[in-house]
Amino acid sequence: MRVAVIGAGVIGVTTAWYLQEAGAEVVLLDAAPEPASGASFANGGMLHASHAEPWNTPGVGLDLLRYLGRSDSPLLVRPRAVPGLIGWGLRFLANSRRARFEEHTRINARLAAYSLQEIDRLQRELGPEGLDFGFRRSGILKLFQDPASQARNRAASEDMEDVGVRFEDWDVDRIITEEPALEPVRDQLCGGLYFPDDAIGDAALFTTNLLAIARRRGMTYYPGVTVRRLRTFQGRLDTLETSEGPIAADACVVANGYHAPDLLRPLGIRLAVAPVKGYSLTLPMDAGTRLKLPLIDDANKVVMTPLGGRLRLAGTAEFAGRDRRLNPQRAASVLDHCRHTLVGLPAQLDTETMAPWTGLRPMSARGTPILGATKVPGLYLNTGSGHLGWTFACGAAALVRDQVLGEPPALPLDGLTL
């Protein structure tokens, strides 16, 4: 069976690998000249089943109004992006009702826990072949300054225990013992939740190294090739029209992020996926910024992840349409919010010593990824994972593989299909 996979980010490459591992002949295409060039390049680096909540939390509409006009806000809507977001945005808000939000959180948590098991397996099996991406089952510590917020998060974590999410309740003394870098802000903290099964790793390294292994095993990879149209014959997917000519395939998986709706629209498939911009900074760790544990800062809505000798700072969600330009003020805002907790960080953004980055994450309106079959036989999807793309990558790829090859899925697909 010949399967084309469109997109060479972490989602597309992982999907291609799982299909090849199961015996399919795989052709991987991407418009960019290098893999992991988009949202996979410098994300937060966290792999967490513990924080699988969609961004459309109950009350998100009020948050958007509260943050309106604040350039340093964690959630920002650019006015120029509003016309293109109306339909998607109404569905996004409709899915923020508590019952839907809680259902989608459980679906995400179950997929994330499965995905972590799968990435464990890949790391063990393919490590000797060069799958080195700084993977570490370090656990993740979420910090709180507000007891009420900590209580809400504790209750939500208790609800996730039956899908395999374990947690520990840490007081401030335990936090400082485990992470001495937080001593200067001891008085600001009220406690934390530690999730021992969570992990960290570099998504871009994982993607490039996994693709290298796949190519050594025979996968065909076409970088710098744009898929212009998907053609059908007698109602079934047949050919990909590309910038380098036609490519025939028995099946195709569209895994090119927020570009997916463009390919599907001519086939009468409406996909509620929108780009959401995120920012990160990567800098060398020194004595003032050395962390033992990856941190999620509840009060300041940022994450801090030690990746080898580097520190990755990430945060913000910005609805800016398809504008991929890096806004220095937004990057500086991530640094400023992280400094509230990790006070040894530099006071100013310095592009000579830090690597600022921005990327557009494909976010589904409901808050869960969109996986599997479409109404067109032979055409499948793996998109819409948003800020959880790195966490979901292996689990989502395995589920899509099962669909393409007609195998029983390892998890229920309720809430994950088109």
Secondary structure, 3 states (H helix, E strand, C coil): CEEEEECCCHHHHHHHHHHHHCCCEEEEEECCCCCCCCCCCCCCCEECCCCCCCCCCCCHHHHHHHHCCCCCCCEEECHHHHHHHHHHHHHHHHCCCHHHHHHHHHHHHHHHHHHHHHHHHHHHHHHHHCCCCCCECCCEEEEECCHHHHHHHHHHHHHHHHHCCCCEEECHHHHHHHCHHHHHHHHHCCEEEEECCCEECCHHHHHHHHHHHHHHCCCEEEECCCEEEEEEECCEEEEEEECCEEEECCEEEECCHHHHHHHHHHHCCCCCEEEEEEEEEEEECCCCCCCCCCEEECCCCEEEEEECCEEEEEEEEEECCCCCCCCHHHHHHHHHHHHCCCCCCCCCCCCCCCEEEEEEEEEECCCCCEEEECCCCCEEEEECEHHHHHHHHHHHHHHHHHHHHCCCCCCCCCCCCC
